[in-house]
Amino acid sequence: MTSRLAAARAVGVEIAARHADDVDAGARFPREALAALKDRQLLGIMVPESEGGAGAGIAEVASICDALGRSCASTAMIYAMHQIQVACIVHHAGKNAWLRTFMKQLAKDQLLLGSATSEVGVGGDVRSSICAIEEKDGRFSLTKQAPVISYGADCDGILVTARRTPQSPASDQVIVVVPRDGYQLEQKSGWDALGMRGTCSNGYHLEAKGGMEQVIPAPFADVSAQTMLPVSHLLWSALWLGIATDAVTRARAYVRSEAKKTPGGVPDGGWRLAEAASLLQLMKSNVVVSLRQYEAVVGSEDKLTALPFAVAMNNLKTGSSQLAVQVIHQAMLVCGLAGYRNDTAFSLGRHLRDAHSAALMVNNDRVLARTAQLLVALREDPGLLE
Ligand SMILES: Cc1cc2nc3c(=O)[nH]c(=O)nc-3n(C[C@H](O)[C@H](O)[C@H](O)COP(=O)(O)OP(=O)(O)OC[C@H]3O[C@@H](n4cnc5c(N)ncnc54)[C@H](O)[C@@H]3O)c2cc1C
């Protein structure tokens, strides 16, 4: 275990877990945990060492998401969403001097980045935009109706997708990095949601301005396929694994407490605990294998855009999101009313509510429809992805 992972685990256990119920009840930003992550320099760890970061790889970041997910799903989701934005800049900045300087600032000041990909009118179709970059004399302006920008009020910068020009078709998109002093947010909707309440995913009218050098040079189609999509599915799955792991931990604690009442025997809920543990292992295996697949192709544009890889990353998302809910449901059956109530050491309501966001966060129906298209187009057997 790296010292960074150990530090993240401590933040999870000692800080995020302590405030998780209050964050959930108040639908408030998990400021204590995010301040602690910032304090321990864990926000800029993916920035290369040459730019002042730690050059951490995806597996380490995923392990941190898993660790935080065990304590506070909202904290873990905010951390994951931030790292997805960082990965887009790190992998696609190229020689762009402005972006490289921004990376340095990100590592030095531990900036927290948010995302405005969703847009009113296109639903969750990340690969379509209505808003467009309007360029004049090397400067841009951009107006976006964003139905959700998680922690929009608390971030230090936002990555925004838009059409390349006002004349471009909906799918000809770019992604632009806008630091805090380059945008204004007018809140249009709140976030009184079933779960992930601490992500504070309000809706906003966003107005941004800046220099054209803030636009990531690669087309968003490439940034999305090579980085945003696989990294999102890996990091989200890792934190959903963390939520499910904590649910099984609570179920095991419940069964052990029951076992003490009948020494020598295994309580009735024991076999269901075993089933939950088996599903959890399946979920974990999927995340671990997918991380290895990503690590094997990262850096190769051809391999990252190959259809079998895209199928594997989509399967990870749809599979993990469904398994998380199943595992927590099993854990709830193990704990019975003690799991259903909100005031016991075995409470699982928050876990279940948080995990239900997984299938909607880019709707599984949408992901499955895309996977079906890829499977039809594929010549080789996707099950044999090496
Ligand atoms: C906790 C959380 C945090 C989020 N944070 C952010 C953020 O910071 N920034 C951001 O930009 N977005 C964010 N999002 C939004 C997210 O990325 C998706 O855009 C959003 O969940 C999709 O919303 P939707 O259900 O309204 O739209 P859609 O995905 O369009 O779904 C609407 C309906 O259409 C159906 N549907 C749509 N397309 C298809 C298809 N091809 N095949 C079959 N059925 C289809 C779906 O089944 C569903 O019933 C967040 C979401 C969550 C849950």
The ligand as a Gaussian input file, in Angstrom:
#p B3LYP/6-31G(d) Opt

LIG

0 1
 C      -24.972000      11.755000      -8.531000
 C      -24.915000      12.340000      -9.915000
 C      -23.999000      13.329000     -10.185000
 C      -23.902000      13.879000     -11.453000
 N      -23.001000      14.876000     -11.676000
 C      -22.891000      15.434000     -12.901000
 C      -21.968000      16.492000     -13.143000
 O      -21.232000      16.918000     -12.251000
 N      -21.905000      17.021000     -14.387000
 C      -22.688000      16.566000     -15.394000
 O      -22.573000      17.086000     -16.504000
 N      -23.594000      15.585000     -15.206000
 C      -23.712000      15.007000     -13.974000
 N      -24.651000      14.018000     -13.755000
 C      -25.578000      13.675000     -14.849000
 C      -25.255000      12.356000     -15.525000
 O      -23.970000      12.348000     -16.024000
 C      -26.275000      12.083000     -16.624000
 O      -26.237000      13.101000     -17.563000
 C      -27.643000      12.037000     -16.099000
 O      -27.678000      11.111000     -15.023000
 C      -28.631000      11.614000     -17.159000
 O      -29.855000      12.183000     -16.800000
 P      -31.287000      11.770000     -17.342000
 O      -31.708000      10.521000     -16.682000
 O      -32.126000      12.989000     -17.167000
 O      -31.147000      11.604000     -18.897000
 P      -31.028000      10.401000     -19.899000
 O      -29.777000       9.669000     -19.781000
 O      -31.246000      11.049000     -21.201000
 O      -32.185000       9.411000     -19.542000
 C      -33.560000       9.762000     -19.590000
 C      -34.392000       8.578000     -19.985000
 O      -34.166000       8.279000     -21.354000
 C      -33.863000       6.905000     -21.511000
 N      -32.870000       6.817000     -22.608000
 C      -32.126000       7.818000     -23.048000
 N      -31.348000       7.410000     -24.053000
 C      -31.589000       6.148000     -24.263000
 C      -31.091000       5.196000     -25.170000
 N      -30.153000       5.476000     -26.085000
 N      -31.595000       3.962000     -25.091000
 C      -32.526000       3.670000     -24.194000
 N      -33.034000       4.536000     -23.313000
 C      -32.569000       5.764000     -23.340000
 C      -33.341000       6.448000     -20.180000
 O      -33.616000       5.083000     -19.961000
 C      -34.121000       7.289000     -19.215000
 O      -35.331000       6.688000     -18.905000
 C      -24.761000      13.437000     -12.497000
 C      -25.687000      12.415000     -12.222000
 C      -25.757000      11.864000     -10.954000
 C      -26.760000      10.779000     -10.694000

